[in-house]
Amino acid sequence: MTTYIQTYSQTANDCMIRSLVQATGLSTPRVESMMIKDDYFWQQNMIYVIQQSGHDVELLVFELSNGKTAMHGFAMSQMYPKGTYILKMKGHVCTMIDGVIYDKTDTRFEGVYWSWRIINL
């Protein structure tokens, strides 16, 4: 079973945009127009875009009290083989759809601190 597919992007720091496009089905220009250009509010920005696309989110937390992660991407793909998720890793986010991680680099063995499960309304 494939657990990783490489995706391409035009800029180095667009993982949030790319993940939202893949998770919601919105176009890149639409997601970019909805995002507030303020890194401090990036989580609220992502939730806003997800909800405006007609979805909701459920938070799954894998961070332990000592700051370590309880799960890496590959384990998550095995534990959650169905559904759409945005995974938060150290300084990065990516998308997992039906157990396959979509990202520019192979992040299957990176620690996942938390994830949003995208819920269809």
Secondary structure, 3 states (H helix, E strand, C coil): CCCEEECCCCCCCCHHHHHHHHHHCCCHHHHHHHCCCCHHHHHHHHHHHHHHCCEEEEEEECECCCCCECEEHHHHHHHCCCCEEEEEECCEEEEEECCEEEECCCCCCCEECEEEEEEEC
